[in-house]
């Protein structure tokens, strides 16, 4: 890995699977403390449940100490420039975990920090989530070349990171996304041009999930888009993951959602809580994959 972990596109196929294997080891070897004596500064511009808890618990389990910093306290990019924040935190800590709106802030932090910067989410990408998703798919015996992953909903940061993954390992990624809500154009083009995976944008969700191994969805209205909620509910209503839609997929399909879920909007209780759902495994695996990322970037080497 490079100094930082900002996007999945920075990884090779070999590095992706090395992280998955290290995740297996760290789940079972609780006595391993590669972050002993180290501190991680965590800057959160956006509210969080899973991301904060999984990173903070992960640092502690690896023997380190996490320092949680709110945006009100830091004022990243407003009260203080990203360069000044990066320079100061580099003097005190061993890594920076940042959950931000604007992806450029992550790039600026990484440019000026002398310690690793880890992307805990930006409006452009969510790499830790997608690596946890990949680990979950493998955990449930679905990971093979050209496994069919059908994503239904908004072409957001989750989709962008899935596209980055599809440029590294061969999957069949079908995106059921309405007009006007497509993923980042540059990210999509890079993934298609990599010619590693089969990538399709299919407007009809029923066709998109046909014979899918994995059906994935996310909220239709992300943080910062609240003023668009009424329009988005109208535009996405036919893209709900429910029992009827899942019957188009394989019988042993697994249902994924990165959470939090807006029950009754992008997904029904039947789908979210049903026997095909693996959303709680996804949430737990954020802890394990992030431990592997931190151990790789800042862990003490034997």
VMD Tcl script that draws the C-alpha trace (Angstrom):
set ca {
  {0.00 0.00 0.00}
  {0.97 3.62 -0.44}
  {1.40 5.97 2.52}
  {-2.33 6.69 2.56}
  {-5.57 4.82 1.92}
  {-7.86 7.21 0.06}
  {-9.49 4.98 -2.55}
  {-9.65 1.37 -3.66}
  {-8.10 2.36 -6.99}
  {-4.78 2.74 -5.16}
  {-4.67 -1.00 -4.44}
  {-3.56 -3.88 -6.60}
  {-5.50 -7.12 -6.79}
  {-2.78 -8.75 -4.68}
  {-3.08 -6.05 -2.02}
  {-6.87 -6.41 -1.88}
  {-6.63 -10.12 -1.11}
  {-3.74 -9.59 1.31}
  {-6.04 -7.25 3.27}
  {-8.79 -9.88 3.26}
  {-6.36 -12.51 4.54}
  {-4.99 -10.17 7.23}
  {-8.57 -9.48 8.27}
  {-9.06 -13.22 8.83}
  {-5.96 -13.30 11.03}
  {-6.86 -10.26 13.12}
  {-10.37 -11.58 13.77}
  {-8.94 -14.65 15.49}
  {-5.65 -13.37 16.96}
  {-6.93 -10.98 19.61}
  {-3.55 -10.84 21.32}
  {-1.87 -9.12 18.35}
  {-1.27 -5.41 19.19}
  {0.50 -3.77 16.21}
  {-0.70 -0.29 17.25}
  {0.67 -0.46 20.79}
  {1.84 3.00 21.83}
  {0.32 4.66 18.74}
  {-2.42 7.28 18.45}
  {-4.92 7.87 15.65}
  {-6.65 11.25 15.19}
  {-10.20 10.87 13.85}
  {-11.77 13.93 12.16}
  {-15.52 13.60 11.57}
  {-17.36 16.26 9.58}
  {-20.36 13.96 9.15}
  {-22.38 12.20 11.86}
  {-21.55 8.54 12.27}
  {-22.43 5.39 14.16}
  {-20.69 2.44 12.47}
  {-17.69 4.34 11.15}
  {-16.79 6.02 14.42}
  {-17.38 3.00 16.62}
  {-15.63 0.55 14.29}
  {-12.53 2.72 13.92}
  {-12.34 3.64 17.61}
  {-12.85 0.06 18.78}
  {-10.42 -1.16 16.13}
  {-7.65 1.16 17.32}
  {-8.19 0.03 20.92}
  {-8.23 -3.67 20.00}
  {-4.94 -3.21 18.14}
  {-3.40 -1.65 21.26}
  {-3.55 2.02 20.27}
  {-5.48 5.12 21.34}
  {-8.06 6.98 19.24}
  {-8.72 10.72 19.53}
  {-12.15 11.77 18.24}
  {-12.30 15.29 16.76}
  {-15.54 16.94 15.73}
  {-15.72 19.34 12.82}
  {-16.84 22.06 15.24}
  {-13.59 21.65 17.11}
  {-11.33 21.45 14.08}
  {-13.07 23.58 11.45}
  {-11.32 21.66 8.69}
  {-10.96 23.86 5.62}
  {-12.73 26.79 7.33}
  {-11.23 27.64 10.71}
  {-7.98 26.00 9.69}
  {-6.68 24.90 6.31}
  {-6.26 21.22 5.58}
  {-2.52 21.83 5.29}
  {-2.27 23.36 8.78}
  {-4.41 20.60 10.31}
  {-2.33 17.92 8.60}
  {0.97 19.45 9.70}
  {-0.07 19.81 13.33}
  {-1.70 16.39 13.67}
  {1.36 14.78 12.09}
  {3.44 16.07 15.02}
  {1.17 14.41 17.58}
  {-0.20 11.23 15.98}
  {0.61 8.18 13.90}
  {-2.36 8.37 11.49}
  {-5.38 10.47 10.56}
  {-8.82 9.01 9.87}
  {-11.10 11.53 8.17}
  {-14.82 11.40 7.34}
  {-15.58 14.44 5.19}
  {-17.94 15.93 2.66}
  {-15.50 17.19 0.00}
  {-13.04 14.57 -1.24}
  {-10.52 17.31 -1.99}
  {-10.05 17.80 1.75}
  {-8.76 14.23 1.99}
  {-6.34 14.84 -0.85}
  {-5.12 18.02 0.81}
  {-4.69 16.30 4.17}
  {-2.71 13.49 2.56}
  {-0.55 15.91 0.59}
  {0.61 17.76 3.68}
  {0.54 15.03 6.34}
  {3.69 13.06 7.07}
  {1.55 10.28 8.55}
  {-0.99 8.03 6.79}
  {-4.44 9.44 6.03}
  {-7.36 7.00 5.83}
  {-10.59 7.80 4.00}
  {-13.47 7.02 6.37}
  {-15.93 8.41 3.78}
  {-16.18 11.32 1.37}
  {-18.89 12.38 -1.03}
  {-16.87 10.72 -3.81}
  {-15.86 7.37 -2.32}
  {-16.30 5.04 0.64}
  {-13.45 2.51 0.27}
  {-13.50 0.99 3.76}
  {-17.16 0.09 3.33}
  {-16.65 -1.65 0.00}
  {-13.67 -3.67 1.26}
  {-15.86 -4.75 4.20}
  {-18.57 -5.66 1.67}
  {-16.12 -7.72 -0.34}
  {-15.02 -9.50 2.82}
  {-18.67 -10.18 3.67}
  {-19.32 -11.62 0.22}
  {-16.34 -13.93 0.66}
  {-17.50 -14.83 4.18}
  {-20.79 -16.06 2.69}
  {-19.11 -18.13 -0.01}
  {-20.07 -15.88 -2.91}
  {-16.69 -14.50 -3.95}
  {-15.60 -15.87 -7.28}
  {-14.65 -14.40 -10.64}
  {-17.58 -12.52 -12.18}
  {-19.87 -12.86 -9.18}
  {-22.96 -10.84 -10.09}
  {-23.47 -7.83 -7.85}
  {-26.62 -5.84 -8.59}
  {-26.76 -2.39 -7.05}
  {-30.18 -0.69 -6.97}
  {-30.53 3.02 -6.24}
  {-28.46 6.18 -6.27}
  {-25.12 6.37 -8.08}
  {-23.34 7.68 -4.99}
  {-19.98 7.19 -3.27}
  {-20.79 3.53 -2.63}
  {-21.22 2.94 -6.35}
  {-18.03 4.85 -7.15}
  {-16.04 2.60 -4.84}
  {-17.69 -0.52 -6.28}
  {-16.59 0.71 -9.71}
  {-13.05 1.17 -8.46}
  {-13.09 -2.38 -7.12}
  {-14.45 -3.62 -10.47}
  {-11.38 -2.19 -12.19}
  {-9.17 -4.43 -10.03}
  {-10.99 -7.75 -9.57}
  {-13.36 -9.37 -12.08}
  {-17.01 -9.08 -11.10}
  {-20.28 -8.60 -12.98}
  {-21.58 -5.26 -11.73}
  {-25.06 -4.19 -12.80}
  {-26.25 -0.77 -11.72}
  {-29.99 -0.08 -11.63}
  {-29.92 3.70 -11.49}
  {-32.50 6.20 -12.81}
  {-31.54 8.87 -15.34}
  {-29.79 11.81 -13.74}
  {-28.37 9.89 -10.79}
  {-25.44 8.12 -12.48}
  {-22.09 7.64 -10.69}
  {-19.06 9.86 -11.20}
  {-18.33 9.91 -14.93}
  {-14.56 9.70 -14.62}
  {-14.75 6.79 -12.19}
  {-17.23 4.95 -14.41}
  {-15.14 5.44 -17.54}
  {-11.97 4.24 -15.83}
  {-13.69 1.10 -14.62}
  {-15.16 0.33 -18.04}
  {-11.88 1.03 -19.82}
  {-9.98 -1.24 -17.43}
  {-11.86 -4.15 -19.04}
  {-11.52 -6.25 -15.90}
  {-15.22 -6.59 -15.12}
  {-18.54 -6.60 -16.92}
  {-20.23 -3.33 -15.99}
  {-23.76 -2.40 -16.99}
  {-26.15 0.44 -16.22}
  {-29.66 -0.95 -16.54}
  {-32.61 1.32 -15.88}
  {-35.03 -1.51 -15.05}
  {-34.21 -2.84 -11.56}
  {-35.93 -6.18 -12.22}
  {-33.68 -6.82 -15.20}
  {-30.63 -5.65 -13.27}
  {-31.12 -8.12 -10.41}
  {-31.94 -11.06 -12.68}
  {-29.89 -14.04 -11.44}
  {-27.85 -11.80 -9.14}
  {-25.71 -13.33 -6.40}
  {-25.76 -10.09 -4.42}
  {-28.38 -7.34 -4.30}
  {-27.11 -4.12 -2.77}
  {-28.81 -0.83 -2.00}
  {-28.20 2.39 -0.11}
  {-30.25 5.34 1.04}
  {-31.75 7.48 -1.71}
  {-30.96 10.69 0.17}
  {-27.46 11.02 1.57}
  {-26.22 13.54 4.13}
  {-26.19 16.99 2.59}
  {-29.02 16.16 0.17}
  {-31.92 16.55 2.59}
  {-33.46 19.38 0.56}
  {-33.83 16.94 -2.36}
  {-35.61 14.24 -0.37}
  {-39.14 14.69 -1.78}
  {-37.91 14.66 -5.38}
  {-35.60 11.72 -4.75}
  {-38.36 9.60 -3.22}
  {-40.46 10.25 -6.32}
  {-37.60 9.51 -8.75}
  {-36.46 6.34 -6.97}
  {-39.76 4.80 -5.97}
  {-39.53 1.98 -8.54}
  {-36.04 1.16 -7.26}
  {-37.05 -0.23 -3.89}
  {-35.48 -3.52 -2.79}
  {-38.38 -5.69 -1.63}
  {-39.56 -9.28 -1.75}
  {-40.92 -8.98 -5.26}
  {-37.63 -7.63 -6.61}
  {-35.55 -10.25 -4.82}
  {-37.52 -13.05 -6.48}
  {-35.81 -12.06 -9.74}
  {-32.40 -12.86 -8.25}
  {-30.90 -16.24 -7.44}
  {-32.63 -18.18 -4.68}
  {-29.54 -17.97 -2.48}
  {-28.98 -14.25 -3.13}
  {-27.62 -12.17 -0.26}
  {-29.00 -8.71 0.47}
  {-26.63 -5.91 1.42}
  {-27.08 -2.36 2.70}
  {-24.30 -0.21 4.14}
  {-26.71 1.43 6.62}
  {-28.30 3.51 7.97}
  {-31.45 2.35 6.18}
  {-34.59 4.35 5.54}
  {-37.02 1.52 6.04}
  {-39.94 1.64 3.64}
  {-38.00 3.74 1.14}
  {-35.01 2.09 -0.54}
  {-35.63 -1.21 1.25}
  {-38.49 -2.91 3.06}
  {-38.40 -4.56 6.47}
  {-38.97 -7.87 4.72}
  {-35.75 -7.52 2.74}
  {-33.64 -5.86 5.43}
  {-34.55 -8.26 8.22}
  {-35.12 -11.40 6.16}
  {-33.00 -14.56 6.02}
  {-31.15 -13.34 2.91}
  {-29.93 -10.18 4.63}
  {-26.27 -9.95 5.69}
  {-26.33 -6.28 6.73}
  {-25.23 -6.96 10.29}
  {-22.25 -8.96 9.04}
  {-21.39 -6.00 6.81}
  {-21.50 -3.66 9.78}
  {-19.32 -5.91 11.93}
  {-16.81 -6.43 9.14}
  {-16.12 -2.70 8.99}
  {-14.28 -3.22 12.28}
  {-12.21 -6.12 11.01}
  {-11.22 -4.75 7.60}
  {-10.30 -1.35 9.07}
  {-8.08 -3.07 11.61}
  {-6.28 -4.71 8.70}
  {-5.89 -1.36 6.92}
  {-4.50 0.34 10.02}
  {-2.22 -2.56 10.87}
  {-0.82 -2.45 7.33}
  {-0.28 1.30 7.25}
  {0.95 2.05 10.77}
  {1.37 -1.25 12.57}
  {4.68 -2.19 14.10}
  {6.59 -4.46 11.78}
  {8.01 -7.70 13.13}
}
mol new
graphics top color blue
foreach p $ca { graphics top sphere $p radius 0.5 }
foreach p [lrange $ca 0 end-1] q [lrange $ca 1 end] { graphics top cylinder $p $q radius 0.2 }
display resetview
